[in-house]
Amino acid sequence: MYSEGIIGECKDRKMAISEKRPFSDKFTLNQIKDFYRVPNVWSSNAIEGNTLTEDETAIILRDGITVGQHTLGEMFEAVGGGKAYDFMYTLIDSEEMTKSDILHFHELVTFGQPDLQPGEFRNVDVIITGLDESLPSYGDVPVLFDEFMKWLSEAGNEDEPLIIAAEAHARLVSIHPFRDGNGRVARLVMNTILLSHGYLPVSIPPVLRHDYISALQSYRLGRGALDSFIDFIAKTELQTQKDFMRLLRIPFEKK
């Protein structure tokens, strides 16, 4: 069972942040967007094997300058990740995420890489390197994706947003609708949901990659259902909130 105590503290901290720095204030939201842009793009790419450092990612995103000793593909991933991150913030006030939004996320994260079929479902069967598990056949992807969108629309009115965000991530990665970029798109979808409900965007540091993958795999293989992954995302959100509140000196008394 996931920790209700951690989720409860996340909710309490969200309220404390909102009282001092409401997301309805455009200045505050822009500060959050700018502050997390580089670490979010860097960590999401690094988890997938991109070797750019956080500083190098910052140079590419902020200054538009390329850096040496890296492939063109890694440069494109940084640029595309920045574009997708910026697009995410345009969706915060939307009533619900659409299929077109998610396909556009993929189109952006695969910027400059036409062989990855940007914005299109995969037309081949794929495997995850190093993991002994089967993924849905490409022929099943359109139906599974439509079922995912139906679930997402219905779940939006029924459950705690933090839980919905984690489950949306896990469900989407399990479908694996694209040739590549599935993890990056799933994290963008998750963070869109979190931001839309007043939470901070989650950045998963590469040092936690093993825990992150293990929690996801537990869900896909039916071990512990979704609980371990919800717990992982909730703990990561909680740490993000603590750091943010400490930085802005927002007081909080744990209940």
Secondary structure, 3 states (H helix, E strand, C coil): CCCHHHHHHHHHHHHHHHHHCCCCCHHHHHHHHHHHHHHHHHHHHHHCCCCCCHHHHHHHHHHCCCCCCCCHHHHHHHHHHHHHHHHHHHCCCCCCCCHHHHHHHHHHHCCCCHHHCCCCCCCCCCCCCCCCCCCCCHHHHHHHHHHHHHHHHHHCCCCCHHHHHHHHHHHHHHHCCCCCCHHHHHHHHHHHHHHHCCCCCCCCCHHHHHHHHHHHHHHHCCCCCCHHHHHHHHHHHHHHHHHHHHHCCCCCCCC
